[in-house]
Amino acid sequence: MNWYFKFISSAAEIHPYNYENWDEYQESIGMEPIDPEIVGTEAERSFSESKINLDRNKDISRVVMLDGKVIGSIASGWSVYDKVAKFAFDMAIKPEYRGNVSLLFRMIEEGIKMFRQDAGDYEEMGNYVEMVVWVVNRRLIKVLERFGFEVDEDYGDGGAHMSYRP
């Protein structure tokens, strides 16, 4: 790993994102103000530049920032059907910041953390909980398996459905 990618990993910050509360959040942590509209647009751009389509069940929930710029984001959401609560998340890093494995690990850990934060609430409502991801990069399968994800269906074209069950 070269010095540039080490710098990105150590300097990049992952922040919770909610359009309505963004200004208040920035103020609470002493962050230089950035318009929530710009942050949201740049977060969505990280997905479009990665050729990942956000589905209707996921919203931008985390932004990855470096020097006041959005360099990546996490979109996530819960859905409940027939007493099964599924948490799904997608991650995207803008092309010019890719190649940083430790940043990728931090984003995966953040996704797992978000799942664990709310899973208990869904279990208390009588639901079985699981986390699901749709993998479009074949190399990511082995990485996610290290975090406890299992392949549910491998499509052979690089895509796979994976799940994490506590």
Helices and strands as residue ranges (DSSP letters): H 3-11, E 13-16, G 19-21, H 22-29, H 36-49, E 59-66, E 69-81, E 84-93, G 95-97, H 101-124, E 128-135, H 138-146, E 150-154, E 160-164
